[in-house]
């Protein structure tokens, strides 16, 4: 989630195409770490009997999120512009990181 935060901030602040490419790399690295980590987490918290079901839920909600993102962010884009859309996405990623970090500290 920190890589996503950095990616969206880089996209917001990038003065040239090369830095936009860096933003894409950062986002891809974050995505590449998040998906396998989520699958491992599902494997750790769900019994073996339900693993297939819950891993399919993970995929389903991932695709629902991809579908919903343009719907959720379209009003922000229309109201604030593309730069501030990336800033909002960066803030959302940072907030999710803080929530995940706090949740990982629970007993």
C-alpha positions, 0 to 999 in steps of 0.5 A: 500500500505504501508503493501505491501511495508513492505511485499515485503521488509520483503520478501527481507530481511527475513533470515528465513522461519518465517519472510517469513511467516510474509511477506505473512501475511503483504501482505494479510492484505494489500490486505484485506484492498485494495479490500474492500476500492476500492469497497467503493471508486467506490460506492462513485464516481460512480452513483448508476445506473453504480455501477454494471458496475464499480465494475465489471471493478474493478474485471476485471482489478484486474485479468488483473493485476494478469495476467500481473504481471509475464509478467512485473516482469519476465525480472526484475527477470531474470536480477536482481534475486528474492531478487531485484525483491521483492525490485522492488515490494516494490519500486513500492508499495511505489510509488503507496502509494505516488501517492495515498496520493497526489491524496487524498490531491487534492480538 
